[in-house]
Amino acid sequence: MKLNINLTAFLGLLLFTLSFATCKYSTKDVSPIPPEVKTFRVNYFENKARYVNPQLTPAITEKLKQKIIGETRLRQTNNDDAHYDISGYLSDYSVTTTGISGQNANTNRLNVTFHLIFKNSLDNTKNFETDVTTNYDFNAQLTLPQAEAQLGDQIVKNITDAIFNKIFSNW
């Protein structure tokens, strides 16, 4: 009888623990947006890097718009009087060798830097410009187009998240 109670208690505790272990913890770490701020505009992001990946800046532009719509109460506008005006450009997109084995490169790093320009039309003291940089290591036997095919979605997500966090979080 005691074994049954202990086994039941153990299984109950295990079930309880697993239910929390499999839950995804999610919180929006967005700082409170002042109530008077109602609109945003994301201008088309340019690519001013020496190497131009033609799909990257349009993908970042659209992903950021969707993230702001999905995670804030702000309405998108294309008007010049948007409360939050977001612009910027890709300033660096370059590859460097980071790992060498013997006489050969075995790891390359793709460096991606985005220059963010944020303007708050309701409070000019909140305007800023900053760079957001992310790096991605890949096998040196891959060509850049092959690495881009593997890393493209991750690059767009990471840059978009970094831009969003710079604007809407206290980072």
Secondary structure, 3 states (H helix, E strand, C coil): CHHHHHHHHHHHHHHHHHHHHCCCCCCCCCCCCCCCCCEEEECCCEECCCCCCCCHHHHHHHHHHHHHHHHCCCEECCCCCCCEEEEEEEEEEEEEEEEEECCEEEEEEEEEEEEEEEEECCCHHHCEEEEEEEEEEEECCCCHHHHHHHHHHHHHHHHHHHHHHHHHCCC
